[in-house]
């Protein structure tokens, strides 16, 4: 199965219920926070830069991950963590005077429960609603479902204009529900909070989504530590999908991965919860949303000629 490496939909996950900050949840722009509290850049879905510190996520497998903090091309810290485990393993390469060494200086094993408290019996539960399956908004696990086709208008300097069509199918993999409270005081390392958020669901969030959480809270960061406290409850569900593209005449098939995130936020003006939906990767709804970045990326796996999308045809 092809991983999400060719593109990044710059929609930031904003599934935060603000408790005592008294501000509304905000969405981020493509690369920078619209708030002046945090200046960041998304390099790719697993790499972000905040205040000249680079945070890189390595997803070792479905349960284990490493976060590396880098400054001026020097490794400052590594965090090794696992989904469902409270204890994390931290290696520091910077001493108390701020000098960075090429060798580890200190190690520690703090607990994520100092930052994040789970609200669902200490762990997250899979959440697949019967209505969603019945309405085909999710799908049945392990079953390919036809979702429509895209027709491309192809330009070739030698053969002229022609048309190519790709048929698309989705395959529902799984869903993962998150319900937790995030609390962190001034001076907490940003890497700790990112680690808690990335491991917050039974499937790992990518780094771009984790930094999106920080953005929505309006938190200030000085260096690599937060300079304003965080207190918020978070609730949401991640739906993981396979996306299959098929060129019928040539019998060629390509497979991709994507996600849909259904998020509960709090409307402070009207004092009621609201639900929003966000997408990442090669998500099945790209046809109805006419997302050309997904359509173009997939086209390039089949043909090399210049093109544009001639028609969107959701099923």
Secondary structure, 3 states (H helix, E strand, C coil): CCCCCCCCCCCCCCCEEECCCCCCCCCCCCCCCCCCCCCEEEEECCEEEECCEEEEEEECCCCEEEEEEEECCEEEEEEEEECCCCECEEEECECCCCCECCCCCEEECCEHHHCEEECCCCCCCCCCCHHHHHCCCCCCCCCEEEEEEEEEEEEECCCEEEEEEEEEEEEEEEEEEEEEEEEECCCCEHHHHHHHHHCCCCCCCCHHHHHHHHHHCCCCEECCEECCCEEEEEEEEEEEEEEEEEECCCCEEEEEEEEEEEEEEEECCCCEEEEEEEEEECCHHHCCCCCHHHHHHHHCCCCCCEEEEEEEEEC
